[in-house]
Amino acid sequence: MAMQMPFDHIMWGENGPAGNHMIKRATTSSASTATILSGSVVPASSSSASPTTPASGSSTTSKAPDSACTNSPLTRSCWGNGFSIATDFDKKWPNTGKTVSYNIEVTNTTCNPDGNGSKLCFLFNNQYPGPTIRANWGDMISVTVKNSLQNNGTSIHWHGIRQLGTTSQDGVNGITELRSISIYHKSLTDLGPLAPGDTKTYLFQATQFGTSWYHSHYSAQYGDGLIGQIIIDGPATANYDIDLGAYPINEWYHNNTAFQLEDIANQNLQNHQGPPVPDTILVNGKNKNSAGAGAYDVQTITKGKKYRLRLINSSVDSQIRVSLDNHPFTVITSDFVPIKPFTTNWILLAIGQRYDVVFTANQAPGNYWFRAEVAADCASANSFYGRSVFTYSTVTSATPATTSTTPDSVCQPESVIVPYVSNMVPNTTFLSQVKDLEVDIDQVQVTTNGQNIAVWGINLTAIDIDWRDPTLEYVITGNTSYPQTYNLIEIPDEGTWTYWIIQETAGTPAPIPHPIHLHGHDFYVLGNGTGVFDKAVDTPNLNFVNPTRRDVTFLPGGGWLVIAFPADNPGAWLMHCHIAWHVSEGLGVQFLESKNTIPLPDANWNKTCTNWANYYNGNPVYLKDDSGL
């Protein structure tokens, strides 16, 4: 059912809906907040000021570079050309004028990552995990994707990438991309989407630095192998000698395909039963199985050196803890955000989260276990565990005999995560509005107070998009009759601070922790807790002073989460649970941000859509049967 946007789905800002200042976008022209110039995304309105010297934990806010600073093993806080770890990358970034280019082909094949036997897989460039895309902070990244799947569309989402001024490159079917289909009676999209045999090039700027990953964004498709890593080199909050690169960790299923598993999970969900239990955990795409076949990933280290390791949880349904025996981790990032370093023996990664860590090879030369254990306290399960081997260069690689410390057993974010660049979240607006909030928070809903607060009460049955009519196409054509099932919130004015109270409602069929992921932004985590959010009791405990910011965090099982972010990136964006089965059931919400200033896609977007339409209007093998995400 199509509808004009109801007022309680609009975040007007502090002045509320007075005067109804929402303007219908013209269909033939558009304002732009970003311009592609010489291989860089340059904000349309940028200011310059005299360079200032970066101080620890401080941030300069002009677009001008900071003082000169060169990156080296002993000066990792520096970068170069006037940028450093003190630079707030949400406000400024280098424009290198360089484009790094990659070619990726998506294929149907088989794989056998732990020696249990071959199974059907979808792979990037016939490898698992897929190739690592690497660039420098400020580079343009160009990735040409060819879809060589026979009966599937496909698409790629660049997880955590801000996509400032390039919302059409975010790769989400039905929102920024057009139509798609999949193989085992599902659909896949993300690109436009890409029809079998079609090719598309994504182009975006690395305005952030750190570690992330890319994956198919249709339903559970990435669970069959369509994952890869992203490294954007930049400064760091701790020194190290050697970068070991990206280190993905994820569960693996021996028999069914990801789409078959999704169907089983969704059927079980209707009976309040859990999803299928994975068979093992892979570390950097490898493991030995319970019978001893397969092979461990082996990393060689040299005594006395400091190493950077970039941890990624690329699972579909598993929260995972990791450690390296006798080698504590110094944690230096949470997702893309640099943090003040802290030391721990174990670290919990929710699905989609990343942590960059530094460790010192200061133990007796030998072989040491890297351990990946499923987080049962986060309602995750597995029939086995993940292992890899870190071996000192002066000894022969062998099966370790080392022991570990006891992991934590409480499913909660690290309480010691403090962003290095300190930002304050305005609290006056929220505090003045929340006390008058007249919303039953423990109800299934997506609503706003008409100003700056949104309330999202979840129970897995929210969003259901149509690949044939993505949200961005509504913007392009000036159509404001959005389907109710799009679960859409509109933020008309760029720069509006938004505050989201997310509540897992009573009676939900999956009262478990949910890893909530935001596209196009990092959010500030103001607080979370168990039970129903109480505005009188819980509001005073929220943190507005340099709170944790990242793009994935936990909504506690049966509890609440309060996040905030400014609407500073015009586009159509998605926020969703990153458990693949849950987003397929509808655990997501989208928001349309400053639609009159969204940079619209070029003719290649229309070409991809046309190719898809020709394919989909023919005789497609499988049709959409879930949320489409």
C-alpha positions in Angstrom: 0.0 0.0 0.0 1.5 3.3 -1.1 1.1 6.4 1.1 2.1 10.0 1.4 4.7 10.2 4.2 2.8 10.5 7.5 3.9 13.3 9.8 5.0 10.8 12.5 7.6 9.4 10.1 9.3 12.7 9.5 12.1 14.2 11.7 11.6 17.9 11.1 14.2 19.0 13.6 13.8 21.2 16.7 11.1 23.5 15.2 8.9 20.5 14.4 6.5 20.4 11.4 5.6 24.1 11.6 5.0 25.3 8.1 5.7 21.9 6.5 9.0 22.9 5.0 9.4 19.7 3.0 9.7 20.4 -0.7 8.9 17.9 -3.5 12.0 17.3 -5.5 12.0 18.2 -9.2 12.4 15.3 -11.6 14.8 17.0 -14.0 17.4 18.6 -11.8 19.1 18.2 -8.5 21.3 20.0 -6.1 24.6 18.4 -5.3 26.5 18.3 -2.1 29.6 16.8 -3.7 31.5 17.1 -6.9 33.9 14.6 -8.5 37.1 16.5 -9.3 40.4 15.0 -10.3 39.7 11.6 -8.7 38.5 13.1 -5.4 35.2 13.7 -3.7 35.3 17.4 -2.7 32.6 18.8 -0.5 30.8 21.6 -2.4 31.2 24.0 0.5 34.6 23.7 2.1 36.5 26.2 4.1 40.2 26.6 4.8 42.2 27.9 7.7 45.8 28.1 8.8 47.2 24.7 9.7 47.3 23.9 13.4 49.5 21.5 15.3 47.6 18.3 16.3 47.4 17.5 20.0 46.7 14.2 21.5 43.0 13.5 21.4 42.2 16.9 19.9 40.6 17.6 16.5 41.0 20.5 14.1 37.8 21.2 12.4 38.8 23.2 9.3 39.2 21.5 5.9 42.9 22.6 5.9 45.7 20.1 6.6 47.3 20.0 10.0 51.1 20.4 10.4 53.4 18.2 8.4 53.8 14.7 9.8 55.3 11.5 8.3 54.1 8.0 9.0 56.8 5.4 10.2 57.0 2.5 12.6 57.8 4.9 15.4 55.4 7.6 14.4 52.2 5.8 13.4 50.1 8.7 14.7 51.4 10.7 11.7 50.3 10.3 8.2 51.6 13.0 5.8 50.7 16.1 3.9 49.4 17.7 7.0 47.1 14.8 8.2 47.4 12.8 11.3 45.6 10.7 13.9 44.2 14.0 15.4 42.4 14.7 12.1 38.6 14.2 12.4 37.9 12.3 9.2 34.3 13.2 9.3 35.3 16.8 8.8 38.4 16.6 6.5 40.5 14.1 4.6 43.2 14.1 2.0 42.4 14.3 -1.7 45.3 12.3 -3.2 44.2 12.6 -6.8 44.9 8.9 -7.1 42.5 6.1 -8.1 43.1 2.5 -7.2 41.3 0.0 -9.4 40.2 -3.6 -8.9 38.4 -6.1 -11.0 36.2 -8.7 -9.4 34.3 -11.6 -11.0 31.4 -13.3 -9.1 31.2 -17.0 -10.0 29.4 -20.2 -9.1 31.9 -22.8 -8.0 32.7 -25.1 -5.1 35.0 -24.7 -2.1 36.3 -26.8 0.8 37.8 -24.4 3.4 38.1 -26.9 6.3 38.7 -30.2 4.5 35.2 -31.6 5.2 34.3 -31.8 1.5 33.4 -29.5 -1.3 30.1 -27.6 -1.4 28.5 -25.1 -3.7 30.0 -21.6 -3.2 29.7 -18.2 -4.7 33.2 -16.6 -4.8 35.0 -13.4 -5.7 37.7 -14.2 -8.2 37.4 -17.8 -7.4 39.0 -17.4 -3.9 37.8 -17.6 -0.3 37.8 -15.2 1.3 37.8 -12.7 -1.6 40.6 -10.4 -2.5 41.6 -7.6 -0.2 40.9 -4.1 -1.6 43.6 -1.7 -0.4 44.0 2.0 -0.8 45.4 5.0 1.0 43.3 7.5 2.9 41.9 10.0 0.4 42.3 7.7 -2.6 39.4 7.1 -5.0 38.5 3.4 -5.1 37.2 1.9 -8.4 35.9 -1.7 -8.4 34.6 -3.2 -11.6 32.3 -6.2 -10.8 31.3 -8.8 -13.4 28.4 -11.1 -12.6 29.2 -14.5 -14.0 26.5 -16.3 -12.0 24.1 -18.2 -14.2 20.8 -17.7 -12.4 21.4 -14.9 -10.0 21.6 -11.3 -9.8 24.2 -9.9 -7.3 25.3 -6.8 -5.6 28.1 -5.6 -3.3 27.9 -3.4 -0.2 31.1 -1.7 1.0 30.5 -2.1 4.7 31.2 0.9 6.9 32.2 3.1 4.0 30.7 6.5 4.5 29.9 7.0 0.8 29.8 10.8 1.3 28.1 12.2 -1.9 27.9 8.7 -3.5 24.8 7.1 -2.0 24.2 5.3 -5.2 27.4 3.3 -4.7 26.3 1.9 -1.3 25.0 -1.2 -3.0 21.7 -2.1 -1.3 19.0 -3.6 -3.5 15.7 -1.9 -3.3 17.1 1.2 -1.7 20.1 2.5 -3.7 20.0 -0.2 -6.3 17.4 -1.6 -8.7 15.9 -5.1 -8.9 17.6 -8.4 -8.5 17.2 -12.1 -8.3 19.0 -15.1 -6.8 19.8 -18.7 -7.1 18.2 -20.9 -4.6 14.8 -19.2 -4.8 16.0 -15.9 -3.5 17.2 -12.7 -5.1 20.5 -11.0 -5.0 21.3 -7.5 -5.7 23.2 -4.6 -4.5 24.7 -3.1 -7.6 21.8 -2.0 -9.7 21.4 -5.0 -9.4 23.7 -6.8 -11.8 22.0 -9.3 -14.1 23.9 -12.4 -15.1 26.6 -11.5 -17.5 26.5 -7.8 -16.7 29.3 -5.6 -15.4 29.3 -2.5 -13.2 32.0 -0.2 -11.8 31.7 1.3 -8.3 33.5 4.5 -7.6 33.8 6.2 -4.2 36.4 8.0 -2.0 38.2 6.6 1.0 37.4 9.5 3.4 38.0 7.3 6.4 40.9 5.0 7.2 41.1 1.6 8.9 39.7 -1.9 8.2 36.4 -3.1 6.8 34.9 -5.7 4.4 32.6 -6.0 1.4 29.9 -8.5 0.8 26.8 -9.3 -1.2 23.8 -7.5 0.4 20.9 -9.6 -0.8 19.5 -11.8 1.9 22.0 -14.5 3.0 24.0 -14.7 -0.3 27.3 -13.6 1.3 27.1 -16.7 3.6 28.0 -18.9 0.6 31.3 -17.1 0.2 30.8 -13.6 -1.2 33.0 -11.7 1.3 36.2 -9.8 1.0 38.3 -7.4 3.0 39.0 -3.6 2.8 42.1 -1.9 4.1 42.5 1.9 3.9 45.9 2.8 5.2 46.2 5.8 7.4 47.5 6.9 10.8 47.1 4.8 14.0 46.9 5.4 17.8 49.8 2.9 18.6 53.1 2.2 16.9 53.9 -1.2 15.2 56.5 -2.6 12.9 54.6 -4.9 10.6 51.0 -4.9 9.3 49.8 -8.5 9.0 46.7 -7.3 7.1 43.0 -8.3 7.4 42.0 -11.3 9.4 38.4 -12.3 8.8 36.7 -14.8 11.2 33.3 -16.4 10.4 31.2 -19.5 11.0 30.8 -22.2 8.3 28.1 -24.7 7.4 29.1 -28.0 5.8 25.9 -29.0 4.0 23.1 -26.6 3.2 23.6 -23.4 1.2 23.1 -20.1 2.9 19.7 -19.7 1.3 18.5 -23.1 2.4 19.7 -22.3 5.9 17.8 -19.0 5.8 14.6 -20.8 5.0 15.2 -23.3 7.8 16.0 -20.4 10.2 12.9 -18.5 9.2 10.6 -21.6 9.6 12.1 -22.3 13.0 11.6 -18.6 14.0 7.9 -19.0 13.5 8.0 -21.7 16.2 10.3 -19.7 18.5 13.1 -22.1 17.8 16.7 -21.2 17.0 18.4 -21.3 13.6 20.6 -24.1 12.3 23.9 -24.5 14.3 27.1 -23.9 12.2 29.6 -26.7 11.9 32.8 -24.8 12.5 34.5 -21.4 12.6 37.0 -20.3 9.9 40.0 -18.1 10.6 41.2 -16.3 7.5 39.2 -18.7 5.5 40.7 -21.9 6.9 40.5 -24.4 9.7 40.9 -28.1 10.4 37.6 -30.0 10.9 36.8 -32.2 13.9 38.2 -35.2 12.1 41.6 -33.5 11.6 41.3 -32.8 7.8 41.9 -29.4 6.4 44.6 -26.9 7.4 45.2 -24.1 9.8 46.1 -20.6 8.6 49.7 -20.0 9.7 51.2 -16.5 10.4 54.9 -16.2 10.9 56.2 -13.6 13.4 59.7 -12.5 14.5 60.6 -12.1 18.1 60.8 -8.5 19.2 58.6 -7.1 16.5 55.2 -5.4 17.0 52.4 -6.5 14.7 49.1 -5.0 13.6 46.3 -7.4 13.0 43.0 -6.3 11.5 40.1 -8.5 12.9 36.8 -8.7 11.1 33.7 -10.7 12.0 32.2 -11.6 8.6 29.7 -14.1 9.9 26.0 -14.4 9.0 24.8 -15.6 12.5 27.7 -15.7 15.0 29.1 -13.4 17.5 32.7 -14.5 18.1 35.5 -13.9 20.7 39.1 -14.1 19.7 42.5 -14.2 21.5 46.2 -15.1 20.8 47.7 -17.3 23.5 50.2 -15.4 25.7 50.1 -12.3 23.5 47.7 -9.6 24.8 46.0 -7.3 22.3 46.3 -3.5 22.4 43.1 -2.4 20.7 43.4 0.7 18.5 40.2 0.9 16.5 36.5 0.1 16.8 35.2 -0.4 13.3 36.7 2.6 11.4 37.1 4.9 14.4 40.5 5.3 16.0 40.3 4.9 19.8 42.5 5.4 22.8 44.4 2.1 23.1 43.4 -0.4 25.7 44.8 -3.9 26.4 42.8 -7.2 26.7 43.3 -10.9 26.3 40.0 -11.5 24.5 37.8 -9.4 22.4 34.2 -9.8 21.4 33.3 -9.1 17.8 29.6 -8.7 16.8 28.8 -9.6 13.2 30.2 -6.8 11.0 32.4 -5.3 13.7 36.1 -4.8 13.2 38.9 -4.3 15.7 42.5 -3.4 14.8 44.9 -4.7 17.4 48.6 -4.5 18.1 50.6 -7.3 19.8 54.3 -7.8 20.6 56.1 -11.0 19.7 57.9 -11.1 23.1 57.3 -14.7 24.1 59.6 -17.7 23.9 60.0 -18.8 20.3 57.3 -21.4 19.5 53.9 -22.0 18.1 50.8 -20.3 19.6 47.1 -20.8 19.1 44.9 -18.0 17.8 41.5 -18.9 19.2 38.0 -18.0 17.9 35.2 -19.2 20.1 31.5 -18.7 19.6 29.9 -16.3 22.1 27.3 -18.4 23.7 26.3 -15.6 26.0 25.3 -13.6 22.9 22.9 -16.5 21.9 25.4 -17.8 19.3 26.1 -21.5 18.8 28.6 -23.7 17.0 29.5 -27.3 16.9 33.3 -26.6 16.8 35.7 -23.8 17.2 38.2 -21.8 15.1 42.0 -22.0 15.3 45.0 -20.7 13.5 48.7 -20.8 14.3 51.1 -18.0 15.0 54.7 -19.3 14.7 58.0 -17.6 15.5 60.3 -17.5 12.5 63.1 -19.4 14.3 61.1 -22.6 14.9 59.3 -25.1 12.7 55.6 -24.6 12.4 53.7 -27.2 14.4 50.5 -27.8 16.3 50.7 -25.6 19.4 50.5 -26.8 22.9 49.7 -23.4 24.5 46.8 -22.7 26.8 44.6 -19.6 27.0 43.1 -17.4 29.6 39.4 -17.6 30.4 37.3 -15.5 28.1 34.6 -13.1 29.3 31.1 -14.4 29.5 28.9 -11.3 29.3 27.5 -10.2 25.9 28.2 -6.5 26.0 30.4 -4.0 24.2 33.8 -3.2 25.5 33.2 -0.5 28.1 36.7 1.0 27.6 36.2 2.1 24.0 37.0 5.9 23.9 37.3 7.6 20.5 40.7 9.2 20.1 39.2 12.3 18.4 36.9 13.7 21.0 33.4 14.8 19.9 30.4 15.9 21.9 26.9 15.0 21.1 24.4 17.9 21.7 22.2 16.9 24.5 19.9 19.9 25.0 17.6 18.9 22.1 17.2 15.3 23.2 16.8 16.1 26.9 14.1 18.7 26.2 12.2 16.4 23.8 12.4 13.0 25.5 10.7 14.2 28.7 7.6 15.0 26.6 7.8 11.9 24.5 4.4 10.4 24.2 5.2 7.0 22.7 4.6 3.6 24.1 8.2 2.4 23.5 7.4 -1.3 24.0 5.2 -1.4 20.9 6.2 -2.7 17.4 6.6 0.5 15.4 8.7 3.0 13.6 7.7 6.5 14.5 9.1 9.9 15.4 8.1 12.8 17.7 8.0 15.1 14.7 11.3 16.7 15.7 14.6 14.9 16.4 13.7 11.6 18.1 12.8 8.3 16.4 11.5 5.3 18.2 12.0 1.9 16.5 10.3 -1.0 18.3 11.4 -4.2 16.7 10.1 -7.8 16.4 11.6 -8.8 13.0 8.6 -7.9 10.9 9.3 -4.4 9.7 10.8 -3.7 6.2 9.9 -5.3 2.9 11.4 -3.6 -0.1 10.6 -3.9 -3.9 13.7 -4.4 -6.1 11.9 -3.0 -9.0 11.3 0.4 -7.3 14.2 1.3 -5.1 13.8 4.3 -2.8 16.3 6.3 -4.8 14.1 5.9 -7.8 11.3 7.5 -5.9 13.6 10.5 -5.3 14.7 10.6 -9.0 11.1 10.6 -10.2 9.7 13.0 -7.5 7.3 10.3 -6.3 6.4 10.7 -2.6 3.9 7.8 -2.4 6.2 5.4 -0.6 4.9 1.9 0.2 4.2 1.5 3.9 6.4 -1.7 3.9 9.5 0.4 3.0 9.6 1.3 6.7 10.8 4.7 5.8 11.7 7.7 8.0 12.3 11.1 6.3 14.8 13.7 7.5 14.2 16.7 5.3 17.0 19.0 6.4 20.7 18.3 6.2 22.5 18.9 9.5 19.6 17.7 11.7 20.8 15.8 14.8 18.8 12.6 15.1 18.3 10.5 18.2 17.1 6.9 17.9 15.6 4.8 20.8 15.7 1.2 19.6 13.7 -1.2 21.7 13.3 -5.0 21.4 9.6 -5.4 22.2 7.9 -8.0 24.3 6.9 -11.1 22.6 9.5 -11.0 19.8 10.3 -14.4 18.5 14.0 -13.9 18.9 14.7 -12.1 22.2 18.5 -12.1 21.6 21.2 -9.5 21.2 21.1 -8.0 17.7 24.2 -6.4 16.0 22.7 -3.1 14.6 24.5 -1.7 11.6 24.1 1.8 10.1 24.9 2.7 6.5 26.4 6.0 5.4 27.3 7.2 8.9 28.9 6.2 12.2 26.6 6.6 15.1 27.3 7.6 18.7 26.3 5.0 21.3 24.7 7.0 24.1 23.6 4.0 26.1 21.9 0.6 26.3 20.3 -1.6 28.8 17.9 -4.4 29.6 14.1 -4.2 29.9 12.1 -1.3 28.5 13.7 2.1 28.1 12.5 4.4 30.9 12.9 8.0 30.0 12.9 9.1 33.6 15.3 6.4 34.9 17.6 5.7 31.9 18.0 9.2 30.4 20.2 10.6 33.2 22.7 7.7 32.5 23.2 8.4 28.8 26.6 9.6 27.8 26.9 12.6 25.5 30.6 13.3 26.2 32.8 11.6 23.6 30.7 8.5 23.5 31.7 5.4 21.6 31.1 5.8 17.9 31.1 3.1 15.2 28.8 1.5 12.6 27.8 -1.7 14.4 26.8 -2.2 18.0 24.6 -4.5 20.1 21.0 -4.0 20.9 20.8 -6.1 24.1 18.4 -9.1 24.1 15.1 -7.9 25.4 16.6 -4.5 25.9 17.1 -1.0 24.5 19.7 1.0 22.7 20.0 4.8 22.2 22.2 6.1 19.4 22.6 9.5 17.8 24.1 10.8 14.5 23.8 14.0 12.5 22.1 13.9 9.1 25.2 15.0 7.3 25.2 12.7 4.3 22.2 13.2 1.9 21.0 9.9 0.6 18.8 6.8 1.1 20.3 4.7 3.9 19.6 1.5 5.7 19.9 0.5 9.4 19.4 -3.1 10.1 20.3 -6.2 12.2 23.4 -7.9 10.7 22.2 -11.4 11.5 21.4 -12.5 7.9 18.3 -14.4 8.9 16.9 -11.5 10.8 17.2 -8.8 8.1 15.7 -11.2 5.7 12.7 -11.4 8.0 12.5 -7.6 8.0 14.6 -6.3 10.9 15.6 -3.1 9.3 14.5 0.5 8.8 15.5 3.0 6.1 15.7 6.7 6.2 15.7 9.3 3.4 18.1 12.1 4.3 17.9 15.6 2.7 16.4 14.2 -0.5 16.5 17.6 -2.3 20.3 17.6 -2.1 21.1 13.9 -2.8 23.7 13.6 -5.6 21.8 11.5 -8.2 23.4 8.6 -10.1 24.6 8.9 -13.6 23.5 7.1 -16.8 25.3 3.9 -15.9 22.9 3.4 -13.1 20.0 3.4 -15.6 21.9 1.1 -17.9 22.3 -1.5 -15.1 18.6 -1.2 -14.2 17.6 -1.7 -17.9 19.8 -4.8 -18.1 18.2 -6.1 -15.0 14.7 -5.4 -16.2 15.4 -7.2 -19.5 16.6 -10.3 -17.5 13.9 -10.2 -14.8 11.0 -9.7 -17.3 12.2 -12.8 -19.2 12.0 -16.1 -17.4 13.8 -15.7 -14.0 14.4 -18.9 -12.1 13.7 -17.5 -8.6 11.6 -14.7 -7.2 11.9 -12.6 -4.1 10.4 -14.3 -1.0 11.7 -12.3 1.9 12.4 -8.7 2.8 14.7 -8.4 -0.2 17.7 -7.4 1.9 
